[in-house]
């Protein structure tokens, strides 16, 4: 099955050319993009090929854009919308191509469209967990490094389930959507899950990731069942070969979710207080009937660089990358 067509129509030839080149070269888009600089050329094309989504400049759009041949319609606007088209979805024209396609995918997902891309991975999916009852270890730095190591060889998604991940501060920007939006979409039971997933997914050195839930209250409100549904959809439908999950104590059903992993890396320290905390964790596993988790937990001592302050964004030290590479045994 070939990808559905996203048609872009705008009078600025350089603009539509750059947008088409970017979108056709990125895996984020499940569409094949065709560009047009006039309405007449677009109409001629629509007589021969089926258009799934039309992204059309507001200065070109008219009543004829409502033709069924034009598929689902979204306006590209610089601020003004033509009279009679006020109810059509609108995307701001002069923003990054990445943001434009994410908004297109979000509209498409909200419309409840089933995912039509054929190239979906159906092989083995490994779930790696990173968790520790200790703090200030560089756990998230390691989890990112391990995810990057996996992503160099296999399609990998990293999920951060911490209440205060600091991602948005490190990136110095606030992404439009995060993991909470994806969970809410799943809760509504719509069909367009994979379009929504692509709209919230970002990338860091080949590693896909989703911005974490922004507040502790929102994280605590997610039930164990909702986490399980998300993992099930990611494993069965999303096309990833690896999931790397950065766990925290701030989620419901922690032990049950850890049990979904094939391997759990647990950063540890050797001082007396840390060992006492680890001992308490072992006792709780036994009391709650999760002794089997011991078989998949691998205690690791991280390089000393792990805890260093990092003000340069989501940057992982080379020492940590090398350490993670050695653990990637698939």
WOMOSUL-V243570 format. One record per helix or strand of 2 or more residues. SS is the DSSP state (A for helix, B for strand). FROM is the first residue (numbers start at 1). LEN is the number of residues. If there is no record, write none. Layout:
ss = {SS & SS}
from = {FROM & FROM}
len = {LEN & LEN}
//
This chain:
ss = {B & A & B & A & B & A & A & B & B & A & B & A & B & A & A & A & B & B & A & A & B & A & B & A & A & B & A & A}
from = {5 & 13 & 32 & 39 & 51 & 63 & 68 & 72 & 89 & 97 & 126 & 139 & 156 & 167 & 179 & 193 & 201 & 207 & 216 & 224 & 242 & 254 & 263 & 272 & 291 & 297 & 304 & 318}
len = {5 & 12 & 5 & 8 & 7 & 4 & 3 & 6 & 4 & 14 & 5 & 13 & 5 & 5 & 10 & 8 & 4 & 4 & 5 & 14 & 5 & 5 & 5 & 16 & 5 & 4 & 4 & 10}
//
